[in-house]
Amino acid sequence: MMEDANNLNCAAFQAKLSELIGSDDNIADHPHIQSCARCRALLADLETIAEAARQLFPVVEPPDELWEHIESAIKSEQGSSDIG
């Protein structure tokens, strides 16, 4: 994927941006980001938006007993359908 990364224009880079963001690669090290101020600014904006979204909707870990409650509800529902 990086063989012609130096030759990407902005449109081609931006088309691959979601794939790059989803990878474990450091996008800041990408040759196009290194050489293109406009795409660096776009990436900075996207990072700002992502951080704001994380603050608005923080990841909340479910309580430890949640799975037990779900499992119990399923068993209870299965038992009541066997009766009818």
N, C-alpha and C positions, 0 to 999 in steps of 0.2 A: 504494500500500500504506500510505502514511503519512497518508492523508486522515482516517481516523478513529482513528489511533493514540493520540490523547489519551484516547479513550473506551474503550479496551480494559480489560476486567476481567482479573484474574490468570489465570483459566482460558484466556481467549482469547489473552492474551500468551504463556502457557506453551505453548499449542498451536502458536504461530508461532515459538517460540524456536529450534528446530532449523534452521528456514529462515533466521532472522536470524543465527544463529551461522555458517551456511554462506555467508552473503553477505559482501561486503567492507565492509559498513556497521559503524560503531562502535556496538555495542549500548548502551554506556554513554550515548550521546546520545539513545537512544530515549525518547520522552516518558513511557512507562509506567515504565521503569527510574528515570527522574528523580523520579517521584512515589510509587513503591511500595517501601518498605523490604523487604518480604518477597521480592519478585522480585529486588531488588538482592542480597539474601543468597543466594538460589538461584543467581543468575548467578555470584557469588563462589565458591560451593561447586563449581559446574561447572568454573570456571576452575582451581580448586585440583586437582580430580580430573584434568583434562586435563593439567596440568603434571606431576602425579605419574605419569601414564601415559607422558608423553614421557620422563621420567627412567628409568622401568622398561624402556621399549622405545625406545631412541634410534634415530633414523634413521641407518642405516649406508649409506654410499655404496658401491655395488659397485665392485670393481676395474675399471680401464679395459679390461682384456683379457677381461672376462667375456663380452661379446657375441661376441668372436672364438671363444671356447671353445664357446659355444652353437651358433654357426653351423657350426663345424667338426664338432661332434657330430651335427648334423642332416645335414650332407653325408655324413658317415661312415655314418650309419644308412641314408640313402637309397641309398648305394652298396652296402651289404651286402644290402639287400632286392632290388636289381636282380640280384644274383648268384644268389639262391636261386630 
